[in-house]
């Protein structure tokens, strides 16, 4: 059963220049174990603190995602990899130098301390340094990885525009207690 949307917050943001206050509000939601919906380079994503087991569970619940599918994470800078991965091969460094920030996800051997639900018990972690200003600003503010799975029910198409967001996703995100969802809307200024 889906509860009434009590904690849904909608904030309009300039996608090329998100304000510090808007990013700070998203930071507070995520740091308190909440889930946010935010624009990424291609689709809207569901974001939660990637090292918070309960927050990750909320993402799985919202998406109706099977627990055997790991979640992608975003990070702000290459040095953040040290908290996520066992080793960084020299080939990966060259690839990151060429393609990050950008839409390339690199899969690494995960550190054993990462939440099992994040990696789906695979021992691997997919990491990306986003190019989108909002996604990058969120990762920078958190100073820790943030999930970035598409904001849709598993198996459904992802959304590239606010008008495509499945109302069920918004309702589920708002009903996961205690949680909030920050819905960053593209707006030209």
N, C-alpha and C positions, 0 to 999 in steps of 0.2 A: 504494500500500500504506500502510496506517495503522499506525504504530508504537504500541507499548504506551504508555499514559499515564504518563509519568515525571514530568512537571512540573506536573501538575494540582494546584492548591491550592484548597481549599474553605474559605471563611470565612463564618460566620454573622454577619449585620450587622442592626442595628436600622435599617430603611429610613427612619425619620423622624429618627434621630439617630445617624448612623454615627460610630464612634469615630475619633479622630485616628490611632491606631495602624493601624487597618484601611485608612484612606485612604493613609497613608504607605507601607504595604506595596504597595498598588496603584500608587502613584506610582513606587516603585522599579522595579517590573516594567515599567511603560510607559516610563520614562526609559531602561531598559536594552534597549529595542527589543522588548519582549514585547507580548503581546496579552492583554487581560483581557475577561471577560464580566461585565457589571454591569447592575443594574436601571435603567431609565429610566422616564419617566412612563407609558408604555404597554407597552413590550416590553423584553426583555433585549437589550442591545446588545453589539457587539464593539468594544472600545476599543483604540486604538493612538495613539501620538504622531503627529499629523496632518502634521508637518513632517519626519518620518523616512521616507524612500522605502522602505527595506527593511521597516520595520514595516507600512507601508501594503500592500506586496506580500504580507505574511503574511495580512492581513485578506482580500485577494482570494483567496488560496490556500485559506484556511479555508472561506470562503463558496462557493467555486467560482464567483465572480462574474466576469462578463465585464469586461475592462478598459475597455470603452467606457461604463461606468456609473460616474459619480462617487460619492464618498462624502460624506455629511453630516458636519459637525463641530459639536461643542459648545464653547462658551466660557463663561468665568465672568462677564465684565462687558463692557459695550458698548465700552469703550475698546480691548478686545482686537481689535476689528474692524480696527484700523489695520494689524495684521500680516498680514491676510488679503485685504483688499479694496482696490480702486483708489480708490473714492470711496463716500461714504455719502450718498445723496440725502436731502433734508429729509423727503420722504414716508416713507422708511424709518425715520428717527428718530422720527417721530410714531407709526408702527406699533409700533416697538420699545417706546416708552414705554407704550403701551396693552396690549401682549400678551406682553412679556417680563418676567420669565421665564415660560416656558410652552411649549406644544407647537407653536408656529409656527416654521417654517423660512423664512428669507428668502434668496433667491438674489441674489448680487451678482456684479459683474465681479471676477474674482480677480486678485490681484497676479501679475505674471509670474514671480515667484520661487517660487511655490508648486509643489510636486512635481506633475508632469504626471499621475502615476497617481492622485493625490488628486482632481483635477478631470476626469479622463478626457480631458484635452486640450481641454475645452470652453471654457476661459477663464472659467468661472463656478464659484462656490463656494456651497453651501447651508450656512447657519449658523443655529444655534439657541442660545438661552440656556435651559438646562433648568431646570425647576421642581423636579424630583425631588431630594431632599437628597443622595443618593449621587452622582448624575451631576454635580450642581452642585459638590459637595465635591471630586470628582475633577478637574474642570476648574479649580477654584480652586487646588488643590495643584500641578497641572502648570504653571500660569502660561503655558500654551500650549494651542492647540486639541487636542481629542481626537476621534477618529472615533467615530461612534455608529450604525453601520449595524446592522440587526437581526441577532441571533445565530441565524441559520438558513442552510441551504444555499439559494442563490439559487433563487427559484421556489417554495420551500416556505413554509408559514405561519410567522410569527414566534411567539415564545413569551412568554406573560405570567406563567407560573408555572415554578418550577424543574422540576416533574414533566413539563413539556412540552419541555424542552430536548432536542434531538436528540443522542443519544449520539455520533453521527458528528461533530457540531460539536465536542463536548468532546474527542473523540479526535484530531481534526485539529488543534485548537488546541494540545493538549498535544504533538503530534508535530512541530510546526513548530519547528525548532531554530535558534538557541538561543531558546527562548521559554518563557514561563509564562503561565498563565491564572489570574486571580483570579476566582473565581465567588462573587459576593456573593449570599447567600441571604436572602430576606425571613424575618424571625423576629420575632414579637411578644414584647416583654419585659414 
